[in-house]
Structure formats: structure tokens, C-alpha cells
Amino acid sequence: MGPWGAFFLFTALWFHPTSYALHTRVVMREYVSTSLALLVTALTLLLFQDGAETRCRGLRALGLGLCLGAFWLTREEALWILPLYGAAALHHALRRVGRAHHRTRHLIKHTGWTLVPLALAAACVTVVAHIHQAHYGIAETVELKSRFFRDAYGALTRVEPQVRKPAVPVPRDVRERLYAVSSSFRELRPFLEREDSVWICTVHHLKRLYEAKVLDDAARKGIDFVLENDVSGVWRGLWNEAGTEPCDFYGPWFVWAFREAAAAAGHHHSALAAQAYYEKLSREIHAACDRKELPCGPARSSLAPPWQWAFARPWLAMFARIWHLAVTFQGFQIDGAVSTGNAEAVALFQAMTQEEIMPPEMVPSTRPKSFRLGILERTAALYGAVFPWVFYAAIVVHFGLSFLKSALLDPFYGFATAVLASCAALAALLAYVHVTSFPGIEPRYLAPLPPLCILYVALVFSCAVKLTRARNLDNELDPQGSSC
């Protein structure tokens, strides 16, 4: 990729709609993780670039390890970035070892460079865990990732319900049976089953507010977007049933209701107390399963619901829809939204972001549209109209290049395949989350996909242009050609 190619790629990434959409104006970790994902991707491609000097490679490995560690600490689903790293490292090894005379030496050297960023990332995670060990008494980065919490949540979802309902991880009949066999879980009953719980019947409450037209414009658009693009039918079905069917804890809210109930029962006064409680809870449930007092599946330690083959068709439908949303930039609102929160929070936001706030009385529908906002809306519309065709053309070109021996060991081909692998991993993960737990097509979750898709397109066409130029040069040097 020459200077002009790099310039156009930079420009395309700079102005892509997800970088200035409404969701980026909320201070949440999802938007930090998008930037970190791009940094990890860029440094991975630089690390496994051919011809890099040892000093440059060392600096890149250092930067990559730190960014990878930060990315791993930012999100629970950071696992999706590993296919990119693994595929890029493997392709680089095939390129270098295949051309080297001393293959064993080059393989050992390559393995060393591959392990350095992973070791640094592990060191970052370990440092944070040890800081927590010193302050809280447990060597964990965050409670939701901790072994004891995953064990407890996995034990709850191990119990088979009488009727399995989509996006309801621990339905009411399961909870009633757990109260009977687990004294630890029985402690949570007054808090989980109270009628004024803010976590139960959340979809029903949202629907009432939606129909009463008391939700703000951004919330209404978000609900409309999820319902319109829910090709799995899971959340559209729950929405349609709200008010007519008995409500329950749905996936996005049960985990928080579970933690809140444990805290209300007095088990969160320290990290060690919480760990002891969750470990006791999981032991009691597993013992009841082993005694056949409950109908249970295999023991598990995860926040993800158990896989069922009934998920396959809606999962495939959502997997395809997520790709479509990513390349068409749908759901990323460009218009403004009012600033909410107390005076202290709003002042802190303004100081951190150095941005103007929009008072509640100045709603987007009444605010005059600025020239800058108009330009951004036109830019977003242009991306949405043009980029899908460019992306699908890149998929076709990539597939065609797979049949050319000269392309298979080209760096651009390997990098494009690596980027596509991680995009597919993230899309598959979000589709599974959407079908089983909570709406996975919210813009903040989709945010890493569009810039990575842009990078993928640039890499594919760079590979095609490079091979075309090489073939033209061969024809100039050998105008008569050769035959077998």
C-alpha cells in the first residue's frame, strides 16, 4: 500500500459514520474498546510486516502488548480479537519459514516475537489482578470475569427449566426449585421476587413507556432499530408478548438482579465475602444436581447460556443481519441528543470531553441544524450508499485471490484474511448474545465492525493491485510469454 493508498485509508477511517455518531458522545467503555481494537489491529499488522528491523519490531511488540492488555481489561468479550492475531502470526510464519534457508532458526525467532505481546498483555492483566489482591483481597480483574462468579452463574443456568423461553436464563420455575435445595439461594428470594424490583418485567415497563410516548427520542429510535432488525424474532416476540404473558427476568437484567440481591442479603460487604458466598452457592446447586434432585445439564462456568440446536436458525439469520448493519452503517444516529444527569455529572462530562452540552429544553427536533451536522449527515449517507457495494466486491475479489498461488503468501492477503476472521468472530458472538441473552445489535456493540471492514477492503484491493502490477511487469520483461 503506497502513500496515496494509506492516505485514502486514513481518510475513510477518519470520516466513517460510526466515529461521530450519537453513541460516541456517551462516556462508556464500549467506545474506548473500539479505538483499542483498531490500535491492536494496526500494531498486529505492523509487527508481522515483512522486512521490519529488530528495533522497530521490539517497539511494535511492546506497544501491541500494552494495547492488547488494555483491550482485554476493557471488555468481557475481548476474545474475538484473537483470531486476527493468530491468523496474522500464522501467515507471517508461513511466509518467512517457507522462504528461509534455516527454517528452524526462523521459526524459533518468529515464535519469540509472537509470544512477546501475549506475555506483555498477560502481565498487564496480572498487575491489575495483584492491585485488586492488595486492595480487596482477591486476585481478579473484574467480578463478572472471576471464576467464582462464573461458577455460580453457570450453576444457576445448568438447571433445566420446564419450558425454555428465549432470553430468560433462570426462569421462575427454576428459581422456585433452587430455593428448595439451596439455602444460599433461598436468602435471595425476598429481593429477587419482590414486586417493586426494577429488574423484573423490564420489557413490559419499556413497552408501556414507549406506548405512552414518554421516552426520549434516542430511546424510541433505539427500540425501533432493534425491533426492525431482529430477524431472529426473539426480541420482537418478547415485545409483542409484553403485557399479555407473565413477565420474568430477561438476560440483560438477571445478572444485575442476581448481584444486587446478593448485596442486599449482606454478601458484598467485602470481596472475600462475595467470593465465599458465590462458591457456597455453586457447591450447593452442583450437589443437588449430583443427587438428581434437579434436572440439570453438564456442569459449566460461564455467563453464556447453554447452546441449543434451536438457536441455530435464528443465530444464522442474526449473523447475516449484523454483517449487513456493519457495512451499511445503519443504526448509527448522527443527530444530537440532550445532555442528561445531575449538575456535577454534566460539568464533569464537559470538562473531560471539552464539548458543548445540549440543555434538555433544547431538544434535537427544535434545534437548528448546523452546517457541520449537515455535512456529517451527507457523508454518512454517502458511506451507506457506496460502501456495501465496495465491501461485497472485496469479498468476491478475496475469494478469487484464494485460487492464486501467488496471492496465498502475499502479506496483504494474509492480513485481510486475519481481519475478516476477527470480524466474523465478533459478528458470531453478537449474534449468539442477541439470540440468547440481550439485544446484540446495539450500535455500541457493533461499533468495532465498520472500521475493521473498511480496513479489510483496503487490504484486499491492495493485494489485487499489487499482484496485477507484478503480472504486468512480468509481461513487460517477457513479452513472448512462456508455455508448458
N, C-alpha and C positions, 0 to 999 in steps of 0.2 A: 504494500500500500504506500504510494508516494505521498509527497506533501499535500497535493491537492485532494487526494482521497482522504487523508487524515483530516484536512480542513472541513470537507463536506460531512464526514462522520461527526466531527465535533459540533458542527452547526446543527445537524439533525438531532443530536442528543441534547443540545442546548435548548432548542425550541420545541421539543416534543411535548404534547399537551399534558402529560402526567407530571411534568416538572413544575407547572404553575397552576394546576387545578385546585379546586376549593379544598380538597382533603389535605393538601400540603400546608395549609395555614393553621392546622391544629397541632399542638405540641404533643406528639405521641411517638413512641419508639418505632412504629412501622416505617416512618418516613426517614428516620436515621438509618434503618436497616437497608432501605433501597439504595442510599448512597454508599453504604458499606458494601453491598453486593456488587455494585459497579466497580468499586475500588479493588475488591478481591478478584473480580474477573479481569480487570486491566492488569493487575500485578501478576496474576497467574499466566496470562499470555506473554507478558514481558519476561517472566522467569524462564519459561520454556521456549523462548525465542531462540532460533539458531544463531550461533556466532556471538553470543553475549560473552563479554570478558568476565573473568572470575570476580573482580572487584565489583562490577555492576551487578552481577548475579547475586553476590552476597548482600548488597544493599536491597535488591528487589526481594530476596528471600526474607530479610528482616522485616521490611515493610509489609509483605504479604502475611507473615506470621502474626504481626500485631493486628492487622486489619481482620484477618480470619478469626483471631481470638475475640476481638470486639464484636464481630458479626455473630459469633456463636453465643456470646453473652447477651446479645440484644433480643433475639427471638428464640422461641422454643422449637420452631420447625426449621432451624438453620441447616438441618441435614441435607436439604435439597441442593445446596451449593457444592456438595462433594462430588457428584458426577462430573461437573465441569473440571474440577481439579484433577480427579482421577483420569478422565479421558485425555486431558491435555498432557499430563505426565506420561501416560502410556504411549501416546502418539509420538511424543518427543523421544522416548526411549527407542521406539521402533525406527525412527528416522536416524538417530545417532548411532545406535548399535549396528544397524544394517549397513552403514557406510564406513564404520571404523574397522581398522586392522586389528586392534587389540580390543576385542569386544568385551571381554570380562572386565578389563580395567574401566572402560567407558560405562559399563552397566553399573559397576560399584559407585563410580563418581556420580552418575545420574541418580541413583538411589539415594545417595547422600543429600544431594540438592533437593530431592523430593521430600525427604523426611524433615529437613530443617524448618520449613514453615509450619508443618504439622506439630513439631516439637515446641516451637515458639507459641503457637496457638494453645496447645495443651498447658504450657507454662502460664499463660495469661489466665486461663480458667482456674488453674491450681492456685495462683496468687490470690485471686478473688475468693476462692473457697477457703483459703487459710486466713484471710482477713475476717471472713464471717466466722470461722472457727474461733478466732481470738475474741470477737465481739459478742457472738451469740452462742457459741459452744457446739456448733455443727459445721462440718466442712462441706457446705453445699452452696451453689451459686444463687439459686432461687428455689423457693419451696415447691413450685409446681414441677420442677425438674428433679426434685430429690427422690431418692429411691423409696423412702418410707411413704411419701405421699402417693407416688405412682403405685406402690403395692396396695395401699388402702383403696385407692380409686379403682384399681384393677380388680380387687376382691369384690367390690360392690357390683361392678359390671359383669362379673363372672356368673352371677346368679341368673338363671333363665327365667324370663317373665312368662306369664300365662299367655299374653298376646303382645308380641313385639311391635311397638309403634315407632315409626321413624323419628329420629332426633330426640327420643326420650331415653336417656341412658339408664336411669334407675326408676322405673315406673312405680306407681303407688303400691301395686300388689307385691312387688319385690321388697319395697321398704317395709311393709307390714310383716312379711316373713322374716326379714332381717331383725326387726325389733324383737321378735320372739326368741331368736337364737343368739343374739349378741347383746350383752349388757352395755358394751361401749357404744354401739349404735343406738341403743334404746335411750341413752342420755340425750340424743339429738332430737328425739321425737317432738318435744314441746316447741322447738324452734323451727324444725322443718315443716311441721304440719299446721302451724298457726295460720289462721285465715287472713291476717293482715300482712303476710310475707310479701315483700316486693319482688321476690324471685319467681314465685309460682304464678302461673296464668299470665306470664308476661305478654305472650302473643295476643291473648284476649284483651288485655289492657291497651296494648298498642292499637289494636283494631278499633276499639271504642274511641280512643283519642283521634285516630285517623278519620273515622266517620263523623266525629263531632267537629272536625276541621280546626282543632286547637294545636296541632303540631306545627312547627315552623316549616318553612318552605323546603329547606335542605332535608329535613327528616322525611317529609312526604315524598320528595323525589327519590330518596334512598329506598324507601319501601316500594315505590312503583318500579324502580330499577330491578330490585330483587325479584319481585313477583313476575315482571315481564320476561326476565331471562332465566327463570327457574324451570328449565326444560326437564329436570328430574321429576318435577311435580311434588316434591317433598314439602317445601315451604308454602307453595300455593295451596296444597291440600290442607296443611295446618291452619293457614289463614282463612280458608273457606269454612273450615270446621269450627273456628273460634266462635264461641257464643252458643253453639249447638251441642258440642261434645264436652265432656268433663275435662278440665284443664289439668296440667301436670307440669313438672319441672322439665323444661326443654334443655337441649345440650349446652347452649351458651351460658345458661344461668345456673344449672345444677352445681357445677364445680364451685361457684362462688357461694351459693346457698349452703353447700356442704362445709366449706371453710368457715363461713360466718356462724353456722350452728355450733361447730366445734369450739370457736372462740367464745360464743355466748355460754357454752357449757363449762367454760373455765380452763380449756386446754391450750390456750395460746398465750398464757402469761409469760412463757419463755419458749425458745426454740426447742430446747431439750424436752420440755413438757409436751409440746406438739408432736415431736418425734415419737415419744413413748406412747402417746395416745393412738397415733395412726398405726404404729406397729402392733399394739394390742388389738386394735380393731381388725386389722388384716388377719392376725392369727386366729381370732375367734371365728371369722367368716370361713377361712380355709378349713378350720377344724370341723365346722358344721357341714361343709361340702364333703369332707372326707368321711364323715359319719352318715352321709346320704340323707341328712335332714333337709337339705335343699337341693333342687335340681340345678346343677352347676355345669358349666363348661370347663375347659382347661384353666389351670392357674395362670394368671397374667399380671404384668406390672406395667400399666400403660394408661394414658388418658384417652387413647383412641378406642372407640367401641369395637367389639369383636367383628371380624369380617363375616358377611353372609353373602351367599351367591345371589340373593335377591337384590343386592346392591349393584350388581354388575351392569345391568342395562342403564339405570339412571346415572351411574358413575361414568359410563362411556359418553352418555349424552352431555353431561356437565363438562367432561374433559374437552369435548369438541367446542362447547359454547365458551369456555374460558379462553381457548385459543382465539376464537372469533372476537371476543371482547378485547383481548390484549392487542390485536393488530388493527382493530377499528377504533380503538381509544374510546369506547362507549362507557358511560358512567362517570367520566371524569368531568365534573362541572367546572365551568370557567367563571361563572358569575360569582359575585361576592356574597358574604353572609355576615350577619350581625355578630358582634363580639359579646359573649356571654360570660358570666362569672361575677364574683364579688369584686369590689374596687381593688383590693390587694392583688388578686389573681390577674385582673386586666392590666394593672400597672406593671406587674412582673412580666407578663407576656409582651407588652410594648417595649419594656427595657431590653428584653432578651432578643427580640426579633427586629427591633428598630423599624417597626412597621406602624402605620396609622391604624387605629381601631375604628370600627363602624358601630356607632351607638345603636341600641335596639330600636329607637324611634326612626332610624334611617334605614328602613328595610330595602333589600335589593330592588324590589319592584318599583319603588318610588325614587330611587337614587338615579340621577342622570348618568348614563353610560359614558365612561371616559374614553378618550381616543385610544389609550393603551389597551383598555379592556376590549375595545372593538377589534384592534389588530390581533390580539391573542385569540379571540373567538374565530376570526377568519383563518388564522394559522392552524388552529385545531381542526376546523372544518376541512382544510386542505389536507392535513395529515390523514384524517378519517376517510377521505375520498380516494387518496392516491396510495397510501401505504399498504392496504390489504392486497392490492394487485402486485405491488413490488415484492411483498413477503411471499405470496404464493408462487410468484415467478422464481424467487430464490429457492423455494422448496423443490421445484421442478429441476432447476439447474443443479442443485445439490445432489438430487437423485441421479441425474445424468452423469455428474462427475464421478459418482461411485463406481461406474463401469470403466473408468480410465485409470490404467495403472499408474500413469504419471501424476494423477491427482491424489491418489490414496496416501502418498507420503509427502504431500505438499503441506507446509505449516498452516496455510490459510484453511485448507480443507480440514485438518485436524482440529484447529481452533473452532471453526464453525460447527463441527460435529459436537465438540465439547460444550459449547454454549447452548446448542439445541438440546443436548441431553439434560442439562440442568433446568432449562425452561420446561421441558416435558415433565421432569420430576416435580417442579413446583406446581404445574397445572394438574398433574395427577393427585398431588397432595391436597390441593384446594378443592378438587372435585370430590375426593373422599370425605373431607371435612364437611363440605356442603351437604352431601347426601346423608351423613351420619350424625352430625353434631350441630353446626351453625352455618349461616349463610357465608360461603367461602368466596363469593363473587363481589364482596365489597371492594371499592377502589383501593383502599389502603392495603388490602391483601394482594390485589392484582398489580400494584404499583411497580414491582421489580421487572415484570414481564415485558412491557413495551420497550424500555431502553435496551434490554438484552436482545429483543427481537430485531431492533434497529442494528445493533452490533452484528448479529447473525447475518443479516442481509449484506452488510458491508464486507464481511469476511468471505461469504460465498461468491459475490461478484468480483472481489479482489482475486480470488483463486481462479475464476474463469478468465479474467482479463490477463492474469499472469501466464496461464497456460496457452492462451491464444497468441500472446506476443512471442512466447517461446517457440510455438509451432511456426509462426510466420518467419521468425529468424532462421529456423532450420530450413525452411523452404527457400529463403534468400541465399543461404550458404550452399544448398544443394538443390538448385532449380530443377534438375532432371529427376530428382527423387530416386527411390530405390524400390525394388520389388523382391518378393520371396519366391 
